[in-house]
Amino acid sequence: SAQILLESKSSLARLRGQTHRYGVSDLLLLVTYHPADLLRSPLDKRRSFEDLRLIRKTLRQLGA
């Protein structure tokens, strides 16, 4: 999904950890794992938690 929205062929690993702009209105997107992936690969839960922390930090910076 992330690759389609961002029109990118980069891997999920490369797209994670940064904010991306989407569309004409410049919506911010942050890439993370799908919940089903976390069930299949529990070791990715740590990375997913890092993504959630980045989302929280980004929202705070935006004043949301």
Secondary structure as UniProt FT lines:
FT   HELIX           2..6
FT   HELIX           12..15
FT   TURN            16..17
FT   STRAND          19..22
FT   TURN            23..26
FT   STRAND          27..30
FT   HELIX           35..40
FT   HELIX           42..44
FT   HELIX           45..62
//
